Amino acid sequence: MPPSRRIARRPVVYTILSGDRPLVAFLGSSQKEAHELLREDWFLKELSSKRSGGEPLWDGKARLTTRSALPDEQQQFEISAGADDGSGDVALVYLVDLD
């Protein structure tokens, strides 16, 4: 039996939602990795500090979830994120108009 090999996964665009509202699209290698972003303090602080329509994107209480981006969200990510700058940072594309 041949040794198991890891299959390299192509990055996928994921969306973070607050309730049913899509907020942010980003590139990740797995659903698990995408969900881990929801545990990052810097990211949660950023979500609660940004505003749209005068309201915080996230109130610190609403449940945040991740899913694969819908086609229009993926397209918006691809247009807005541009080329990878090689920094290794997560490219976040907000799917709502920011104040």
N, C-alpha and C positions, 0 to 999 in steps of 0.2 A: 504494500500500500504506500503510495507516494506521501511524503511529508506535506502537511497542509501549508498552504501559502496564503498570505494575506492578500486580499484583492484590494488594490488601490481604488478608493472611491473618488469619483469626481465631486467637487464641491457643488452644493445645492444652495439655492437661495431660500432662506427661511424668513418667516414673518412672525413678529411678536405682536400679540393682541392684548388689549385691556378690555375684558368682556368680549364683545363681538367687534370691537373697533381695531382695525389694523393700524399699528403705530410705526413700526420700524422693520425694514428688510435688511438682511445681511447674509453673507456667504458662510456656510458651515459645512463640515464634512459628514455630520451625522445628526440625527434628531437629538441624541443624547448631548452632543456638543452644543447644539442650539439651545437646549433647555438649561445647560450650565450657565449660560449668559445671564439667566434670570436670578442667579445666586451671587452675581458680582456686584459688590457695593458701589463701585464707580458707575456701573451702568444704571443701577436703581436710582442713584443720586442724580444722574443726568436726566433720566426720565422724569423725575419729580421736579427738576429745576426748569425744564423746557415747558413753554406754554403754547397753546393753540387756541385762538379765539378767546384769549384772556384766562383760560383755564389750564391748570397743569396737565401735562399729558397723562400723568399717573398720580393718583392721590395717595399712594402708599398703602391702600387698602384693597383696591380692586384686584381680582385674580388675573395674573399674567400667564399667558399660554403661548406656545410656539406651534407652528405648523409649516408645511411646505408652502412657499409663496404661490399665490394664484398667478395665472399668466400675466395679468396687467401689473401686478406687484413686481414680478420678475422683470418685466420690461422696464418698469420705472427704475428698478435697482440697476439694471445694466446701463441705462442711459445716464443715470446720476452718478454711479460709482466710478465710471470710467476705467482706466487701466489700473492695475495693481501697482502701487508705488513701491512695493518691495519692503515696506517697513515692518510687515508682520502684524500691524494693527488691524483690528476689525473695522471694516468699512461699513458704517451705518448710514442707511438712506431712510430719512423720515418720510412716511407715507401720508402725512398730514401737513397742512400749512403751519409753519411756526411763526410766532409773533416776533 
